[in-house]
Amino acid sequence: MESSLCSSSGSQNWSSIAVSRRSSGYGLSESPMPKVVGFPHQNRVVSLHVQRSRTAVATKSLGRRKLQRTVAFAPSSPLLFPSPPSASFKTAASQTLAQNDDGDGVSPFHCFACGLQAWIIRLISNLHSVGMVEQQRIDPLTPIEQASIEGSLRPPSSGESTVSITVVGASGDLAKKKIFPALFALFYEGCLPKHFTIFGYARSKMTDEELRNMICGNLSCRISQRESCDDKMKYFLSKCFYHSGQYNSDADFKQLDNKLKMHEKDRLANRLFYLSIPPNIFIDVARCVSHSSASTQGWTRVIVEKPFGRDSESSAELTRGLTQFLTEEQIYRIDHYLGKELVENLSVLRFSNLVFEPLWSRQYIRNVQFLFSEDFGTEGRGGYFDNYGIIRDIMQNHLLQMLALFAMEPPVTLDAEDVRNEKVKVLRSMRKLHLEDTVLGQYKCQMRGNVRIPGYTEDKTVPSNSITPTFAAAALFIDNARWDGVPFLMKAGKALHNRRTEIRVQFRHVPGNLYKWSFGADLDQATNELVIRVQPDESIYLKINNKIPGLGMRLDRSNLNLQFANRYSEEIPDAYERLLLDAIEGERRLFIRSDELDAAWAIFTPLLKELETRKVAPELYPYGSRGPIGAYYLAAKYNMRWGDMNLEARS
């Protein structure tokens, strides 16, 4: 056993083992590293040295899909135990132990070291037998990963870079009304790179000029026009092109790849794909992008629009399908409400103002309300909505994302992973939602003068017997130290009395309030309330009590109001502008991570399953009203009232 790991004589016999940073063990130290290329969705692999009797075993996490991947190791540094220890090796170890037991003069430490080595050999052998020791990678690289490696080793001939943006589903309403106008707004503001190309991709037959004519009617310049709007628009449209193809055709996406290369020339090519398509074809497009249209030198990113499934199972299946062809770091799940100005301002308001953060807990906050209302119904567009309903369309994503941002603990930094880690903690702390904490509604016809406004089931695109809710109210709870017992109420509906999205924070009553006689028996009129109006008329205002001027002692409620339109002359950018810019720059803070999506669906899936099983009929409410009566009883159940019922909310 002169050459065994426990030998203390001779030259230093180093062996190299590839282990994860997370699983690095005792006695490991980093050496000058050979070139190692890892992938973002897996733990980085580093080359580490193991000296003498000190070793570590890198176990394979049961949840990982693939083995750790490395591209290059030092040529003279083989893996430690690349295969299970041979029988002769284990026999030699046993003989060494036997010699030590016979008292051959070996030091006690030497005996201990050899005994430790034998134990490690047995451990490794056992782990090999159950398949838990991480082997050198044998699974093939995906095309995107192969392109990433080749691109990292082969620099472009030109020092310049370019961004190619492909809108998949370019003929749809979202692309025409939101995505292309947002891209033009970024170009107008000088936020796009110097070299860029925009391609529309859809099944419809269309020429480049027809695409430009289709989108130009929705383009508009900023209020403060610094340059000729017509000139900027003309140049932008000259950078827009179209390619027709099937969403599941590798050949069509290869043709798209050839067209992109013609415009990219010899520059470093980065590519962004926006999937403005139904979720049932996400995976087909991801496969085609990965196999046929991925950048061979720069980055490739894919923006995925909601809905991300219908429940926990379908969402997990969609994630598994996408990650067969894309890494998690390449997938940008977009929720455009996270890009709205007031939602972005939420963490600034809380974490940069000392007056709010100490109050942000169950000690001072009585309840928090997330309100969403639209003053129009489906009106001919009910086909999509009837498949999902208001819970999946609004509550599970838009309102829940705002709740997570509102309730999260202060992150370590503003880096994307730190912020999203805190959001996931909040979502995992929330109780599952059930029917007893929910009210459902569906709007019916209403007469306005001599005009009859049809109800939801009278829409020709909706089945006449549909029980899909167009209104929902729910009470949610976060079981952690900060928010224990505080109701978080959500209310979302179509065809209501106004169009508004708000966050309302109702504070507790003042203990022993000296002026409670001025408000009568209704102490709710004396509570402070912080209102964050997300849309329209973006504003933040705080309701306070104050004395009305005069000789008497009369109290009044007033608003300390910050209206963004009055305070700032700049036009508030559209949410899609911010999110598209973040995707181009690789900023992931406002996009949804896969575990965050899983935690969000886990809250609502029990309720959705219950509704489908029991076929619960929603309560009817008139078009243009404040919603079903049951919503008032839900609020009363928790000794509160909806904030938008107050007179101040009607203004």
C-alpha positions, 0 to 999 in steps of 0.5 A, spaced: 500 500 500 505 504 498 501 508 493 495 508 497 492 515 499 493 514 506 501 513 505 505 518 508 511 518 504 514 519 497 512 525 493 505 528 494 500 524 490 495 528 488 488 526 484 483 530 481 475 530 482 470 534 479 465 536 485 459 541 486 461 547 490 455 545 494 457 538 495 465 540 496 467 536 503 473 537 508 480 538 506 478 540 499 482 546 496 481 550 489 487 549 485 489 553 479 483 551 474 483 549 467 478 551 463 471 549 465 465 551 462 458 550 466 451 551 464 447 556 468 441 551 470 446 547 473 451 548 479 458 550 476 463 545 476 470 546 479 476 542 479 479 541 486 485 537 489 484 531 494 491 530 498 492 523 501 487 521 506 482 526 505 477 525 500 469 527 498 464 524 495 459 528 490 452 525 491 447 526 485 441 530 488 435 525 487 431 531 483 436 533 478 435 531 471 442 530 468 449 529 471 453 535 472 457 537 465 464 539 464 467 540 458 475 540 460 479 537 465 486 537 466 489 532 461 493 529 467 488 529 472 483 523 472 477 522 476 478 519 483 474 513 483 471 514 475 468 507 476 467 502 482 473 500 486 475 493 484 475 487 488 483 487 488 483 494 491 478 492 496 482 486 498 489 490 498 485 495 503 483 489 508 490 486 508 493 493 510 488 493 516 490 486 518 497 488 518 496 494 522 492 489 527 497 485 528 502 490 530 507 491 525 509 498 528 505 502 524 503 509 528 496 509 531 494 515 526 496 511 520 492 505 523 486 510 524 487 513 517 487 506 513 481 505 517 478 511 515 480 509 508 477 502 508 470 505 511 470 510 505 472 505 500 466 501 503 461 507 502 463 509 495 462 501 493 455 502 496 453 508 493 456 506 486 451 500 488 445 504 488 447 509 483 448 515 487 455 517 486 456 522 481 459 519 474 463 523 469 457 526 464 455 521 458 449 524 456 449 528 450 449 536 450 443 539 447 444 544 441 443 550 445 448 548 450 453 545 444 452 552 441 454 555 447 460 552 448 462 553 441 460 560 441 464 561 447 470 558 444 470 561 437 469 569 438 466 573 432 470 576 427 467 583 428 467 586 435 460 589 435 454 585 437 447 585 435 440 583 438 435 579 433 428 579 436 423 574 434 415 575 435 412 568 435 405 569 433 406 576 430 399 576 427 395 576 434 392 582 438 398 582 443 403 583 438 400 588 434 397 592 440 403 591 445 409 588 443 411 592 437 409 598 440 413 597 446 419 595 442 418 602 438 418 606 444 424 603 447 427 604 440 425 611 440 428 612 447 434 610 445 434 603 449 435 598 443 442 596 441 445 600 435 444 594 431 438 590 432 433 586 427 425 585 429 422 579 425 415 577 426 413 569 425 406 566 424 403 561 420 399 567 416 402 568 409 404 576 409 410 580 406 415 584 410 411 590 407 404 587 410 407 586 417 409 594 417 402 596 415 399 592 420 403 594 426 404 602 424 397 604 426 399 602 433 406 606 434 406 612 437 412 617 439 413 620 446 409 626 448 416 630 449 418 629 441 426 630 441 426 628 434 422 627 428 417 622 429 416 620 422 423 619 421 424 615 427 418 610 425 420 610 418 427 607 420 424 602 425 419 599 420 425 598 416 428 594 421 422 589 421 421 583 417 416 577 417 417 570 416 411 565 415 412 558 418 409 552 422 410 553 429 412 545 430 417 545 423 424 545 424 425 546 417 421 553 417 425 555 423 432 553 420 429 558 414 428 563 419 435 562 422 438 563 415 434 570 415 437 572 421 444 570 420 443 575 413 442 581 418 447 579 423 452 579 418 459 577 422 457 581 429 456 577 435 449 575 435 444 575 441 437 572 440 430 574 443 424 570 442 417 572 444 412 567 444 405 570 444 402 564 442 397 559 446 401 555 451 399 548 448 405 550 442 410 553 447 414 546 447 414 545 439 416 552 439 422 551 444 424 545 441 425 548 434 428 554 437 433 550 440 434 545 434 434 550 429 434 558 431 439 558 437 445 563 437 451 559 436 455 565 439 451 570 443 445 568 448 438 565 446 433 567 451 425 566 450 419 570 453 413 566 455 407 569 456 401 567 461 397 562 462 403 557 465 398 551 465 391 550 468 393 547 475 399 545 479 400 538 474 399 542 467 404 547 470 409 542 472 408 538 465 409 545 461 416 546 465 418 539 464 417 540 457 420 547 456 427 545 460 428 539 455 430 544 450 432 550 454 435 552 461 431 555 466 436 561 465 433 562 458 426 562 460 423 568 462 416 567 464 412 574 463 407 577 468 406 584 465 403 587 472 410 586 475 412 591 470 407 596 472 410 603 475 407 602 481 408 595 482 415 597 481 415 602 486 412 598 491 419 596 494 422 603 494 416 605 498 417 600 503 424 599 504 427 606 502 422 610 507 423 609 515 416 611 516 413 605 513 417 599 514 416 598 522 409 598 520 409 593 515 407 587 520 401 584 523 402 589 529 399 595 525 396 592 519 389 590 520 388 587 513 391 588 506 386 588 499 388 587 492 383 589 488 382 589 480 376 591 476 374 592 469 368 596 467 367 591 460 365 584 459 368 579 454 364 582 449 365 577 443 372 575 446 370 570 451 372 564 447 379 564 451 376 567 457 371 561 458 377 556 458 380 559 464 376 564 468 377 570 472 381 566 478 386 563 473 386 569 468 387 575 474 388 572 481 393 566 480 398 571 477 397 578 477 394 579 484 398 574 487 405 576 484 403 583 487 401 580 494 408 576 494 412 583 493 408 586 498 409 581 503 416 579 502 422 580 507 427 585 505 432 581 500 439 581 502 440 585 495 436 587 489 439 582 485 434 577 481 435 571 485 435 574 492 428 578 490 425 572 488 428 567 493 424 572 498 417 571 494 418 564 494 418 564 501 412 568 502 408 563 497 410 557 500 408 560 507 401 561 504 395 557 506 391 553 500 385 556 498 378 553 499 371 554 497 369 556 504 374 562 503 371 564 496 365 568 493 364 567 485 360 571 481 358 572 473 355 578 470 348 578 467 344 582 462 343 590 465 338 595 462 341 602 461 336 606 459 333 603 453 339 599 451 340 592 453 347 590 455 348 582 454 350 578 460 356 573 459 352 567 457 349 571 451 356 572 448 356 568 442 363 566 443 361 563 450 357 556 451 350 558 454 350 554 460 357 556 462 359 557 469 365 560 468 366 565 474 367 573 471 368 575 478 372 572 484 373 574 491 378 570 496 381 571 503 388 568 503 393 568 509 400 567 510 402 563 516 409 566 518 411 571 524 410 577 520 403 576 517 400 571 522 392 572 522 392 578 517 387 577 512 389 578 505 383 579 501 383 579 493 377 581 489 377 581 481 372 582 476 369 584 469 363 588 468 364 592 474 362 599 476 369 602 474 376 600 471 381 600 477 387 596 480 389 598 487 392 595 493 389 598 500 392 597 506 388 598 512 391 599 519 389 597 526 384 602 530 388 607 535 388 604 542 384 608 547 383 613 541 381 620 545 377 622 539 373 616 538 367 620 540 368 624 533 367 618 529 361 615 532 360 608 533 364 606 526 371 606 528 373 604 521 372 611 519 377 613 523 383 608 521 388 610 517 389 607 510 394 607 505 392 606 497 397 604 492 393 605 485 396 601 480 392 604 474 389 608 472 391 615 474 397 612 478 398 615 485 399 613 492 395 616 498 395 616 505 388 617 509 389 621 515 385 624 520 385 631 522 382 637 525 377 642 520 379 649 521 375 653 526 373 654 533 370 647 534 373 641 534 371 637 528 375 632 525 375 630 518 379 624 513 384 627 508 388 624 503 396 625 503 396 624 495 402 623 490 399 623 483 404 621 479 401 625 473 401 632 477 408 630 480 412 628 474 412 630 467 415 624 464 410 619 461 409 613 465 412 607 460 408 601 458 409 595 462 411 591 456 417 596 455 420 595 462 420 587 461 422 587 454 428 591 456 430 587 462 430 581 458 434 584 453 439 586 458 438 579 462 435 582 468 430 577 471 428 580 477 421 581 474 420 575 471 417 568 474 422 563 476 419 555 476 419 554 483 415 561 484 410 558 479 410 551 483 408 555 489 403 560 486 399 554 483 399 550 489 395 555 493 390 555 488 389 548 485 385 545 491 380 550 490 380 549 482 379 542 483 374 543 488 370 548 483 371 543 477 369 537 481 362 540 485 361 544 478 359 550 483 355 555 480 357 563 480 352 568 483 349 572 478 350 580 478 348 586 474 353 588 469 356 595 471 354 593 479 359 592 484 359 585 484 355 579 488 352 580 495 356 574 497 363 579 497 360 583 502 359 577 507 366 574 506 369 581 508 364 581 514 366 574 516 373 577 517 370 584 521 372 588 515 369 592 509 372 593 502 376 599 501 373 601 494 366 601 498 368 608 501 366 615 498 373 617 497 374 611 492 368 613 488 372 619 486 
